[in-house]
Amino acid sequence: MATAFGFVRPTEQGRKIEFNAAVAATLDAPEGSGSYTYTVPFTTETATASNAQHTDSIAVSGMRLVDGVWYAQIVGATTNKENAYPEPGAAVYTVLSGAFDQVP
């Protein structure tokens, strides 16, 4: 695993968050299993994932961290590994949301 690195930048519409992270996924199913590491760019903006063949894509939007509300939705997108369950090479995304402590 690697340390995640990114930025929190103030904008007129709230704080924009962007970072890259190594995400480990262990899949255990009768149809296939294994441990995989994905490099995923996360953002409060829009992330687009595409499949390995670049014939299908999925866009998902986040929500900036707003002062006083301290809530954000962070999204990330990548392509599934070519031998991973349940859909090898599929476009995949993740959504992280929640409340945060006040940013200095």
Rosetta blueprint (number, residue, H / E / L):
1 M L
2 A L
3 T L
4 A L
5 F E
6 G E
7 F E
8 V E
9 R E
10 P E
11 T E
12 E L
13 Q L
14 G E
15 R E
16 K E
17 I E
18 E E
19 F E
20 N E
21 A E
22 A E
23 V E
24 A E
25 A E
26 T E
27 L E
28 D E
29 A E
30 P L
31 E L
32 G E
33 S E
34 G E
35 S E
36 Y E
37 T E
38 Y E
39 T E
40 V E
41 P E
42 F E
43 T E
44 T L
45 E L
46 T E
47 A E
48 T E
49 A E
50 S E
51 N L
52 A L
53 Q L
54 H L
55 T L
56 D L
57 S E
58 I E
59 A E
60 V E
61 S E
62 G L
63 M E
64 R L
65 L E
66 V L
67 D L
68 G L
69 V L
70 W L
71 Y E
72 A E
73 Q E
74 I E
75 V E
76 G E
77 A E
78 T E
79 T E
80 N L
81 K L
82 E L
83 N L
84 A L
85 Y L
86 P L
87 E L
88 P L
89 G L
90 A L
91 A E
92 V E
93 Y E
94 T E
95 V E
96 L E
97 S E
98 G E
99 A E
100 F L
101 D L
102 Q L
103 V L
104 P L
